[in-house]
């Protein structure tokens, strides 16, 4: 289970993020903070694994929160959810060791994908023994260059290398799998187009497909990236 602290000075936004996290398998919200000072106090008291952090807070910036937590030796990860687009701020956040940076406004599925990728990263890095390049690529939330090259090397007519690479990256970061409709929403494609790329990866052995049966209607086809 991954303990999460939500930090945002907008009450409604914080509640929305709290709800998304609570509905994500393997995650639980241990606190909500509206200021940087409260965030730092809760990090010290509750020792969350992950902090969903806004950059614009009433008493300090998100960068200050990251810096002070690091200086205090807190073992915590930060996933930034912010409207801050300034290159200097984004660069500083990356240098502070954040796991991801998601610009507001964003779709719910985009945050869900970031959380799923973070969960996969924790599992990979929390194990024992040596890691392969494929493991490292998955921990960093992307498909390996080799596997993407394999997937896009001989595309059939009508499919583009750029979209294939984006689809491969989205699929490799999904946990444990992805539906065509979810992939389409993540990448801004139609469901029909997303499914063409996903089915192509299945035909070349780069992805596996399974059926998930719901309450009514047809079973949903779910796609999972095969490492290698």
C-alpha positions in Angstrom: 0.0 0.0 0.0 1.3 3.5 -0.9 0.5 6.3 1.5 -0.2 9.6 -0.2 -0.3 13.2 1.0 -2.4 15.6 -1.1 -1.2 19.3 -1.1 -3.2 22.0 -2.8 -4.6 25.3 -1.5 -7.8 24.9 -3.5 -10.2 22.9 -1.4 -12.2 21.5 -4.3 -9.2 20.5 -6.3 -7.6 18.8 -3.2 -10.8 16.8 -2.7 -10.9 15.8 -6.3 -7.3 14.6 -6.2 -8.0 12.8 -2.9 -10.9 11.0 -4.5 -8.9 9.9 -7.5 -6.1 8.5 -5.3 -8.5 6.7 -3.0 -10.1 4.9 -6.0 -6.7 3.8 -7.3 -5.8 0.3 -6.3 -2.9 0.1 -3.9 -3.1 3.7 -2.8 -4.5 5.4 0.4 -4.6 9.1 1.3 -3.1 9.8 4.7 -3.6 13.5 4.7 -4.5 16.7 2.9 -2.6 20.0 3.3 -3.4 23.5 2.0 -0.1 25.2 2.8 3.6 24.4 2.5 4.2 24.5 6.3 1.3 22.1 6.9 2.6 19.8 4.2 6.1 19.7 5.8 4.6 19.0 9.2 2.5 16.1 7.8 5.5 14.7 5.9 7.4 14.6 9.2 4.4 13.2 11.2 2.9 10.7 8.7 5.9 9.8 6.5 3.9 9.4 3.3 5.5 7.6 0.4 4.2 10.1 -2.2 3.2 13.7 -2.1 0.9 15.2 -4.8 2.2 18.7 -4.8 1.0 22.0 -6.2 3.7 24.6 -7.0 1.6 27.6 -6.0 0.9 27.6 -2.2 0.0 30.5 0.1 3.1 30.6 2.3 5.8 29.1 0.0 6.3 27.4 -3.4 6.2 23.7 -4.0 10.0 24.0 -4.7 10.5 25.2 -1.1 8.5 22.2 0.2 10.7 19.8 -1.9 13.9 21.5 -0.8 13.1 21.6 2.9 11.9 18.0 2.9 15.2 16.9 1.3 17.3 19.0 3.7 15.4 17.3 6.6 16.3 13.9 5.1 12.7 12.9 4.5 12.4 9.7 2.4 9.4 10.8 0.2 8.6 11.2 -3.5 6.9 14.1 -5.1 4.5 14.1 -8.0 3.8 17.7 -9.1 0.3 18.7 -10.1 0.4 22.3 -11.1 -0.4 25.0 -13.6 3.1 26.3 -13.2 4.7 26.2 -16.7 7.8 28.4 -16.1 10.9 26.6 -17.5 12.9 27.6 -14.5 10.4 26.2 -12.0 10.0 22.9 -13.9 13.7 22.5 -14.2 14.2 23.1 -10.5 11.5 20.6 -9.7 13.1 18.0 -11.9 16.5 18.6 -10.2 14.8 18.2 -6.9 14.1 14.6 -7.8 10.3 14.6 -8.6 8.8 11.4 -10.1 6.5 13.2 -12.5 5.1 16.7 -13.5 1.5 17.0 -14.6 0.2 20.3 -15.9 -3.3 21.5 -14.8 -5.9 21.1 -16.1 -5.5 17.4 -16.8 -7.7 14.4 -17.4 -8.4 12.0 -14.6 -6.9 9.2 -16.6 -3.6 11.1 -16.9 -3.2 11.2 -13.1 -4.3 7.5 -12.9 -1.6 6.6 -15.4 1.0 8.5 -13.4 0.0 6.8 -10.2 0.1 3.4 -11.9 3.6 4.1 -13.3 4.7 5.1 -9.8 3.3 1.9 -8.3 5.2 -0.1 -10.9 8.4 1.8 -10.1 8.1 1.2 -6.4 7.6 -2.6 -7.0 10.7 -2.8 -9.3 13.0 -0.7 -7.1 11.7 -2.3 -3.8 12.8 -5.8 -4.8 16.2 -7.4 -4.3 18.9 -8.4 -6.8 20.2 -6.7 -9.9 18.0 -4.8 -12.4 18.1 -5.2 -16.1 17.9 -2.4 -18.6 14.2 -3.4 -19.2 13.6 -3.1 -15.5 15.2 0.3 -15.4 13.1 1.5 -18.3 9.9 0.3 -16.7 10.9 2.0 -13.4 11.4 5.3 -15.3 7.9 4.8 -16.8 8.8 4.2 -20.4 9.4 1.4 -22.9 13.0 0.6 -23.7 14.4 2.1 -26.9 15.0 -1.4 -28.2 11.4 -2.6 -27.6 10.0 0.6 -29.2 12.3 0.2 -32.2 11.1 -3.3 -32.6 7.5 -2.2 -32.4 7.8 0.5 -35.0 10.3 -1.0 -37.4 7.9 -2.5 -39.9 4.6 -0.7 -39.5 1.8 -1.6 -41.9 0.5 1.1 -44.2 -1.6 3.7 -42.5 0.2 3.6 -39.2 2.8 6.3 -38.2 6.0 5.7 -36.3 5.4 8.8 -34.1 1.9 7.6 -32.9 3.2 4.0 -32.6 6.0 5.2 -30.3 3.6 7.3 -28.2 1.2 4.3 -27.9 4.1 2.0 -26.9 5.2 4.4 -24.2 1.6 4.8 -22.8 1.1 1.0 -22.8 4.4 0.2 -21.2 3.6 2.7 -18.4 0.1 1.2 -17.7 -0.4 -1.0 -14.7 -1.2 -3.8 -15.3 -3.0 -3.2 -18.6 -4.9 -0.6 -20.8 -8.1 -0.6 -22.8 -8.3 1.0 -26.2 -10.6 3.7 -24.9 -8.2 4.6 -22.1 -5.2 4.7 -24.5 -7.2 6.9 -26.8 -8.0 9.4 -24.0 -4.4 9.5 -22.8 -3.1 10.3 -26.3 -5.9 12.3 -27.7 -6.8 9.7 -30.4 -10.0 8.1 -31.4 -10.7 4.7 -29.8 -10.7 3.1 -33.3 -7.2 4.5 -34.1 -5.8 3.5 -30.7 -7.1 0.0 -31.0 -5.4 -0.3 -34.5 -2.0 0.4 -32.9 -2.7 -1.8 -29.8 -3.7 -4.7 -32.0 -0.6 -4.3 -34.2 1.6 -4.7 -31.1 -0.3 -7.9 -30.3 0.3 -9.3 -33.8 4.1 -8.7 -33.5 4.3 -10.2 -30.0 5.1 -7.0 -28.3 1.8 -6.8 -26.3 -0.7 -9.3 -24.9 -4.5 -9.0 -24.9 -6.9 -10.4 -22.4 -10.7 -10.1 -21.9 -12.3 -8.5 -18.9 -16.0 -9.4 -18.4 -18.2 -6.7 -16.9 -21.8 -6.7 -15.7 -23.3 -6.3 -19.1 -22.3 -6.0 -22.7 -19.3 -7.4 -24.5 -16.1 -8.2 -22.7 -13.5 -5.5 -22.8 -10.2 -6.1 -24.5 -7.3 -5.2 -22.2 -3.7 -4.8 -23.5 -0.4 -5.2 -21.6 3.1 -4.4 -22.8 5.5 -7.3 -22.9 9.0 -6.2 -21.6 12.0 -7.1 -23.7 
